[in-house]
Amino acid sequence: MLGKSEEEEPTIKPYYTSEMLEEFDRLRNLPFEEKVEMSHEIIKKALSKFKRLAVACSFGKDSVVVLHMVRQYKPDILVVFSNTGVEMRETLQYRDFLVKHWDLNYIEAKPKWTFWRIVKTFGYPATRFMTKEKMRMIKEGKTKDTSIPMCCELLKERPAREIYRKKHIQCVFFGITWDESYNRKWTIIRYGTLFYHKSHRHWKCYPIGYWDTKDVWQYIEENDIPVNPAYEKVDRVGCITCTAYKDWEKDMAKLYPGLYKKIMRDLGRPTLDDFFGGGKSARQNNVDKQ
Protein backbone atom coordinates (compact mmCIF):
# COMPACT_ATOMS: atom_id res chain seq x y z
CA MET A 1 0.00 0.00 0.00
CA LEU A 2 1.53 3.33 -1.07
CA GLY A 3 0.80 6.42 0.97
CA LYS A 4 0.98 10.17 0.64
CA SER A 5 4.07 12.21 1.34
CA GLU A 6 4.28 13.37 4.92
CA GLU A 7 5.77 16.40 6.59
CA GLU A 8 6.13 14.91 10.06
CA GLU A 9 5.08 11.69 11.70
CA PRO A 10 1.90 12.50 13.62
CA THR A 11 1.97 12.75 17.39
CA ILE A 12 -1.81 12.83 17.73
CA LYS A 13 -4.55 10.91 15.99
CA PRO A 14 -4.31 12.06 12.35
CA TYR A 15 -6.99 12.58 9.76
CA TYR A 16 -8.27 9.31 8.34
CA THR A 17 -11.16 7.89 6.35
CA SER A 18 -13.25 4.78 6.89
CA GLU A 19 -11.69 3.34 3.73
CA MET A 20 -8.20 3.75 5.20
CA LEU A 21 -9.24 1.96 8.37
CA GLU A 22 -10.91 -0.85 6.45
CA GLU A 23 -7.80 -1.35 4.31
CA PHE A 24 -5.58 -1.34 7.38
CA ASP A 25 -7.75 -3.96 9.11
CA ARG A 26 -7.83 -6.11 5.98
CA LEU A 27 -4.06 -6.13 5.58
CA ARG A 28 -3.18 -6.69 9.23
CA ASN A 29 -5.60 -9.62 9.38
CA LEU A 30 -4.20 -11.44 6.36
CA PRO A 31 -2.89 -14.97 6.93
CA PHE A 32 0.78 -15.02 7.86
CA GLU A 33 1.89 -16.50 4.53
CA GLU A 34 0.14 -13.70 2.64
CA LYS A 35 1.71 -11.07 4.88
CA VAL A 36 5.16 -12.46 4.10
CA GLU A 37 4.39 -12.42 0.38
CA MET A 38 3.12 -8.83 0.64
CA SER A 39 6.30 -7.80 2.47
CA HIS A 40 8.45 -9.24 -0.30
CA GLU A 41 6.42 -7.29 -2.86
CA ILE A 42 6.91 -4.07 -0.88
CA ILE A 43 10.67 -4.69 -0.74
CA LYS A 44 10.90 -5.48 -4.45
CA LYS A 45 8.94 -2.33 -5.31
CA ALA A 46 11.34 -0.18 -3.29
CA LEU A 47 14.38 -1.89 -4.80
CA SER A 48 13.05 -1.33 -8.30
CA LYS A 49 12.24 2.32 -7.60
CA PHE A 50 15.53 3.38 -6.01
CA LYS A 51 19.24 2.69 -6.56
CA ARG A 52 20.66 3.87 -3.24
CA LEU A 53 19.00 2.20 -0.26
CA ALA A 54 19.81 1.26 3.32
CA VAL A 55 18.40 -0.74 6.21
CA ALA A 56 18.11 0.97 9.59
CA CYS A 57 18.97 -1.82 12.01
CA SER A 58 18.80 -1.64 15.80
CA PHE A 59 19.52 -5.40 15.99
CA GLY A 60 16.18 -5.91 17.64
CA LYS A 61 13.92 -8.64 16.30
CA ASP A 62 11.88 -6.46 13.91
CA SER A 63 14.74 -4.77 12.09
CA VAL A 64 16.65 -8.05 11.82
CA VAL A 65 13.63 -9.67 10.14
CA VAL A 66 13.53 -6.84 7.61
CA LEU A 67 17.29 -7.12 7.09
CA HIS A 68 16.95 -10.86 6.50
CA MET A 69 14.25 -10.30 3.88
CA VAL A 70 15.99 -7.43 2.06
CA ARG A 71 19.29 -9.32 1.83
CA GLN A 72 17.57 -12.03 -0.18
CA TYR A 73 17.48 -9.50 -3.03
CA LYS A 74 20.42 -7.23 -2.17
CA PRO A 75 23.01 -8.96 0.06
CA ASP A 76 25.30 -5.93 0.08
CA ILE A 77 22.67 -3.43 1.19
CA LEU A 78 24.04 -0.76 3.51
CA VAL A 79 23.18 -1.52 7.17
CA VAL A 80 23.09 1.50 9.47
CA PHE A 81 23.22 1.06 13.24
CA SER A 82 22.84 4.05 15.56
CA ASN A 83 25.08 3.37 18.53
CA THR A 84 23.63 5.54 21.28
CA GLY A 85 26.37 4.73 23.79
CA VAL A 86 23.78 3.26 26.16
CA GLU A 87 23.01 0.03 24.31
CA MET A 88 22.56 -3.32 26.02
CA ARG A 89 25.76 -5.37 26.10
CA GLU A 90 23.89 -8.32 24.57
CA THR A 91 22.83 -6.17 21.63
CA LEU A 92 26.40 -5.14 20.86
CA GLN A 93 27.59 -8.73 21.04
CA TYR A 94 24.73 -9.86 18.81
CA ARG A 95 25.53 -7.05 16.35
CA ASP A 96 29.14 -8.20 16.12
CA PHE A 97 27.97 -11.76 15.52
CA LEU A 98 25.64 -10.84 12.65
CA VAL A 99 28.10 -8.42 11.06
CA LYS A 100 30.63 -11.25 10.88
CA HIS A 101 28.45 -14.24 10.04
CA TRP A 102 26.15 -12.44 7.61
CA ASP A 103 29.06 -10.44 6.14
CA LEU A 104 27.09 -7.22 6.48
CA ASN A 105 27.89 -3.99 4.68
CA TYR A 106 27.82 -2.27 8.06
CA ILE A 107 28.25 1.35 9.10
CA GLU A 108 27.80 2.84 12.55
CA ALA A 109 26.17 6.19 13.24
CA LYS A 110 27.74 7.88 16.25
CA PRO A 111 26.14 10.83 18.05
CA LYS A 112 27.80 14.10 19.01
CA TRP A 113 25.84 14.13 22.27
CA THR A 114 25.90 11.73 25.21
CA PHE A 115 22.78 10.53 26.97
CA TRP A 116 23.73 12.26 30.22
CA ARG A 117 24.41 15.56 28.48
CA ILE A 118 20.94 15.31 26.96
CA VAL A 119 19.43 14.62 30.39
CA LYS A 120 21.20 17.68 31.80
CA THR A 121 19.92 19.84 28.94
CA PHE A 122 16.46 18.45 28.21
CA GLY A 123 15.62 16.15 31.10
CA TYR A 124 14.84 12.44 31.02
CA PRO A 125 12.90 11.01 28.05
CA ALA A 126 9.14 10.79 28.41
CA THR A 127 6.51 9.13 26.25
CA ARG A 128 5.78 10.73 22.90
CA PHE A 129 2.13 11.25 23.80
CA MET A 130 0.88 13.29 26.73
CA THR A 131 0.15 11.41 29.95
CA LYS A 132 -0.32 12.48 33.57
CA GLU A 133 3.22 11.31 34.30
CA LYS A 134 4.65 13.33 31.39
CA MET A 135 2.68 16.40 32.52
CA ARG A 136 4.11 15.97 36.02
CA MET A 137 7.67 15.64 34.68
CA ILE A 138 7.25 18.77 32.55
CA LYS A 139 5.83 20.74 35.50
CA GLU A 140 8.73 19.66 37.74
CA GLY A 141 11.32 20.41 35.06
CA LYS A 142 12.32 16.74 34.69
CA THR A 143 11.71 16.73 30.92
CA LYS A 144 10.88 19.07 28.04
CA ASP A 145 7.54 19.20 26.23
CA THR A 146 8.65 17.62 22.94
CA SER A 147 6.78 15.24 20.65
CA ILE A 148 9.84 13.02 20.35
CA PRO A 149 12.32 12.31 23.19
CA MET A 150 15.43 14.36 22.51
CA CYS A 151 17.65 11.35 23.18
CA CYS A 152 15.97 9.54 20.28
CA GLU A 153 16.50 12.54 18.03
CA LEU A 154 20.09 13.33 19.03
CA LEU A 155 21.46 9.83 19.67
CA LYS A 156 19.72 7.84 16.94
CA GLU A 157 17.76 9.68 14.31
CA ARG A 158 19.94 12.70 13.58
CA PRO A 159 23.25 10.74 13.34
CA ALA A 160 21.58 8.19 11.04
CA ARG A 161 20.12 10.93 8.83
CA GLU A 162 23.60 12.41 8.51
CA ILE A 163 24.86 9.11 7.12
CA TYR A 164 21.90 8.85 4.73
CA ARG A 165 22.69 12.35 3.50
CA LYS A 166 26.41 11.68 3.04
CA LYS A 167 25.73 8.38 1.27
CA HIS A 168 22.97 9.96 -0.86
CA ILE A 169 20.50 7.34 0.34
CA GLN A 170 17.13 7.64 -1.38
CA CYS A 171 15.13 5.10 0.62
CA VAL A 172 15.53 3.48 4.05
CA PHE A 173 13.97 0.20 5.18
CA PHE A 174 12.72 0.16 8.78
CA GLY A 175 11.55 -2.71 10.98
CA ILE A 176 8.33 -0.97 12.03
CA THR A 177 5.19 -2.93 12.96
CA TRP A 178 1.75 -1.51 13.61
CA ASP A 179 1.34 -2.94 17.12
CA GLU A 180 4.48 -1.32 18.57
CA SER A 181 2.90 2.00 19.44
CA TYR A 182 -0.05 4.31 18.88
CA ASN A 183 2.02 6.66 16.68
CA ARG A 184 3.36 3.89 14.48
CA LYS A 185 -0.09 2.42 13.96
CA TRP A 186 -1.49 5.74 12.77
CA THR A 187 1.56 6.50 10.65
CA ILE A 188 0.95 3.24 8.77
CA ILE A 189 -2.79 3.89 8.48
CA ARG A 190 -2.23 7.36 7.07
CA TYR A 191 0.87 6.92 4.92
CA GLY A 192 1.12 3.23 4.13
CA THR A 193 4.38 1.31 3.88
CA LEU A 194 6.29 3.40 1.32
CA PHE A 195 6.26 7.18 1.54
CA TYR A 196 8.44 10.27 1.26
CA HIS A 197 9.35 12.10 4.45
CA LYS A 198 9.83 15.74 3.47
CA SER A 199 11.80 16.93 6.48
CA HIS A 200 14.06 13.87 6.47
CA ARG A 201 14.45 14.12 2.69
CA HIS A 202 14.29 10.45 1.92
CA TRP A 203 11.70 7.73 1.38
CA LYS A 204 10.76 5.36 4.18
CA CYS A 205 9.77 1.75 3.63
CA TYR A 206 8.02 -0.40 6.26
CA PRO A 207 7.94 -3.92 4.74
CA ILE A 208 6.44 -5.50 7.89
CA GLY A 209 4.21 -2.60 8.81
CA TYR A 210 1.10 -4.80 8.85
CA TRP A 211 2.72 -7.52 10.96
CA ASP A 212 2.36 -7.93 14.70
CA THR A 213 4.77 -9.35 17.29
CA LYS A 214 3.48 -12.88 16.81
CA ASP A 215 4.20 -12.70 13.08
CA VAL A 216 7.75 -11.52 13.73
CA TRP A 217 8.55 -14.41 16.06
CA GLN A 218 6.97 -16.90 13.66
CA TYR A 219 9.17 -15.65 10.81
CA ILE A 220 12.27 -15.85 13.01
CA GLU A 221 11.46 -19.43 13.99
CA GLU A 222 10.59 -20.60 10.47
CA ASN A 223 13.76 -19.08 9.02
CA ASP A 224 16.07 -20.11 11.86
CA ILE A 225 17.30 -16.55 12.45
CA PRO A 226 19.68 -16.07 15.41
CA VAL A 227 18.01 -14.08 18.19
CA ASN A 228 19.43 -11.25 20.26
CA PRO A 229 20.08 -12.89 23.68
CA ALA A 230 18.68 -9.79 25.40
CA TYR A 231 15.20 -11.18 24.65
CA GLU A 232 15.86 -13.87 27.23
CA LYS A 233 15.62 -11.10 29.84
CA VAL A 234 13.23 -8.49 28.45
CA ASP A 235 10.54 -8.14 25.79
CA ARG A 236 11.93 -4.89 24.44
CA VAL A 237 15.50 -4.27 23.27
CA GLY A 238 16.76 -0.70 23.35
CA CYS A 239 18.73 1.81 25.39
CA ILE A 240 19.31 0.71 28.97
CA THR A 241 18.53 4.25 30.20
CA CYS A 242 15.18 4.63 28.43
CA THR A 243 12.35 5.99 30.57
CA ALA A 244 9.94 6.55 27.69
CA TYR A 245 8.04 3.27 27.53
CA LYS A 246 5.45 1.59 29.72
CA ASP A 247 7.48 -1.05 31.58
CA TRP A 248 10.82 0.71 31.88
CA GLU A 249 10.81 0.69 35.68
CA LYS A 250 10.28 -3.06 35.91
CA ASP A 251 12.92 -3.85 33.28
CA MET A 252 15.53 -1.45 34.63
CA ALA A 253 15.02 -2.49 38.26
CA LYS A 254 15.58 -6.12 37.26
CA LEU A 255 18.57 -5.65 34.95
CA TYR A 256 20.29 -2.49 36.17
CA PRO A 257 19.24 -1.86 39.80
CA GLY A 258 21.91 0.77 40.47
CA LEU A 259 20.94 2.76 37.39
CA TYR A 260 17.27 2.38 38.27
CA LYS A 261 17.76 3.82 41.76
CA LYS A 262 19.77 6.77 40.41
CA ILE A 263 17.15 7.68 37.82
CA MET A 264 14.27 7.32 40.28
CA ARG A 265 16.10 9.62 42.70
CA ASP A 266 16.69 12.12 39.90
CA LEU A 267 12.98 12.02 39.06
CA GLY A 268 12.03 12.45 42.71
CA ARG A 269 10.09 9.22 42.75
CA PRO A 270 10.07 6.29 45.20
CA THR A 271 11.77 3.07 44.13
CA LEU A 272 10.22 -0.37 44.32
CA ASP A 273 12.37 -0.96 47.42
CA ASP A 274 10.54 1.90 49.14
CA PHE A 275 7.26 0.06 48.67
CA PHE A 276 8.71 -3.20 49.97
CA GLY A 277 10.79 -1.97 52.89
CA GLY A 278 14.14 -1.67 51.13
CA GLY A 279 14.15 -5.26 50.01
CA LYS A 280 13.54 -6.76 53.47
CA SER A 281 11.08 -9.55 53.95
CA ALA A 282 7.60 -8.79 55.23
CA ARG A 283 8.49 -10.69 58.40
CA GLN A 284 11.59 -8.55 59.01
CA ASN A 285 9.61 -5.36 58.42
CA ASN A 286 7.16 -6.42 61.12
CA VAL A 287 10.03 -7.10 63.51
CA ASP A 288 11.50 -3.64 62.81
CA LYS A 289 8.19 -1.99 63.63
CA GLN A 290 7.94 -3.69 67.05
Protein Blocks (a to p, Z undefined) as FASTA:
>chain_A
ZZdddfbdcfbdcdddfklmmmmmmmmmpcfklmmmmmmmmmmmmmmmpmbdcdddehia
klmmmmmmmmmmmmmbccddddehpacfklmmmmmmmmmmnopacdddddfbdfklmmmm
nopaddfbdcfklmmmmmnopaccdfbdfklmmmmmmmmmmmmmmnopabdcddddfklp
mklmmmmmmnojadcdfklopacddfklmpcfklmmmmmmmnopacdfklmmmmbdcdfk
bckbfklmmmmmmmmmmlmmmmmmmnopacfklmnonopafklmmmmmZZ
